[in-house]
C-alpha cells in the first residue's frame, strides 16, 4: 500500500498532502470484511495515511501467511499426471490466492 514513492501523483491538490488524500480515498476503495474492519476502528484512532497503511497490512497481510504462500509458490512443481497448461493454471491460481485471500479474511 505504500505507493507514495513509486506511483504517479494522480491527485495533486495544492496545499493537501498525498497522505491526506489517501486517507480520504482509501475507504471508498475497499469492500466486504475490509470495509467492516475499517468502520469498526475506534473513532480518531487512525489519523494519518501511514497509520492506516500499517494497520491494514498488519491485519490483511500477516508475515507468516505470506511466508507460507510464498513457500508454496517457490516449491511449485508440475504433477506427474498434469498437463503443462493445467500446471500453469494451478501456478497462476497460487499467485492470485496471495492477493485475493487477503480481502476475504473474516474479521
C-alpha positions, 0 to 999 in steps of 0.5 A: 500500500505504500505507493507514495514513492513509486506511483504517479501523483494522480491527485495533486491538490495544492496545499493537501498532502498525498497522505491526506488524500489517501486517507480520504480515498482509501475507504471508498476503495475497499469492500466486504470484511475490509470495509467492516474492519475499517468502520469498526476502528475506534473513532480518531484512532487512525489519523494519518495515511501511514497509520492506516497503511500499517494497520491494514497490512498488519491485519490483511497481510500477516508475515507468516501467511505470506511466508507460507504462500510464498513457500508454496509458490517457490516449491511449485512443481508440475504433477506427474499426471498434469498437463503443462497448461493445467500446471500453469493454471494451478501456478497462476491460481497460487499467485492470485490466492496471495492477493485475493485471500487477503480481502476475504479474511473474516474479521 
